[in-house]
Amino acid sequence: MPLLPRYRIIGSHCSVSRSSRHREELEKQGFRVLAVGSKTAASAQIIGLIALSDPPRTDSLSLISELNSLGVRTVMVTGDAPATAAIVAHAVGLKGAVCPAGNLPESIKPEDFSVFAGVLPEGKYDLVKAFQKSGHTVGMCGDGANDAPALRQAQIGIAVSTATDVAKSAAGVVLTEAGLGGIVSAVREGSVTFQRILTYTLNSVQKKIFQVLVLAVGLVMTGHAVLTPMLIVIVMITGDFLAMSLTTDRVRPSTMPNSWQIGRITSAGVFVGICFLAFSTALLAVGKFQLHLGIEALQTLSVVGIVFGSQATTYVIRGRQHLWGLRPSIWLVLSSVADILIISTLAALGIAMAPLPIAVTASEFAAVIAFGAILDVVKIPIFARVRIS
């Protein structure tokens, strides 16, 4: 916003009816109107009107549109007259209804109106509480001392760069640059960070479920531990490379604000872990009953399948949509290549494990690709059902 609003003086010694007509015309043009009068012992009269113009920033329209794309609904709250507020709101892309001036109903929701005009300072505080009561997470942006109660009440109080000290002390976020760009950046960065943490959590949950059950299933099928202590160390090291690279991965921000629902996240992780277990069990069954491998070769078959399978599950859960829709980061790709080369070399040369024919290792890799493609298709309705986005 400009530091000083533009203004002009309209009329001189206006009658009440004429000044009222001028005021309405100016408000419809987006001006904030002040009346100037004089009073004598005998009478009082209006001298003229001062029309203040405080236009929005040129980037407000695009930034509010970007907030909408990130799932944040924006409403305008002002003490200006409804006609003036409607003009400014239309200029920044807020095309919803204007709330009538007066007392706000307790059950009001942000979906009801896009503009709240003629709101007193205490009304902003009441409006924030009403939105919160309807189940919304509220961010309040303000600059004046009279905005402080609402800034304090909101879950995210945002003071603009030119705000008073009182407003800045009441807010949780203080912008250092003019405009709404800082708000958009904060929302986008928060959404990206949430998605990365969500992917990491899903990966951790599915691995814990899989690791506990695969040892039990392997023991029942073979009568022996399918992973030796050395093989467990190899699985942990290769898995850590991949997990650390997830913190640098590209993610797609959600179209709606996110919140932690640990029950849903756990359900999704258990589903992926069970699918991974079924795949590893099938590999073990093929090695034992079709290829007739000994226990040492079965152990190598299992560890190779686990390392390969971890790549598949990681790429599947890194996005909530199909895995080919988002290019992975270079560090994730390099970690995957390193894991695959390490385990393939160890298996081919028989280092720390029994040697495994290259043809068998290649067949496992092909099977993992098929497993990842199937899991990527199946995960879409499952994630949608548990509302993981």
Secondary structure, DSSP 8 states (H G I E B T S, - for coil): --SS-EEEEE-SSB-HHHHHHHHHHHHHTT-EEEEEEEE-SS-EEEEEEEEEE----TTHHHHHHHHHHTT----EE-SS-HHHHHHHHHHTT--S-EE-SS---TT--TTT-SEE-S--HHHHHHHHHHHHHTT---EEEE-SGGGHHHHHHSSEEEE-TT--HHHHHH-SEE-SSSSSHHHHHHHHHHHHHHHHHHHHHHHHHHHHHHHHHHHHHHHHHHSS-SS-HHHHHHHHHHHHHHHHHGGG------SS-----HHHHHHHHHHHHHHHHHHHHHHHHIIIIIS---HHHHHHHHHHHHHHHHHHHHHHHTSSS-GGGS---HHHHHHHHHHHHHHHHHHHHTSSS----HHHHHHHHHHHHHHHHHHHHHHHHHHHHTT--
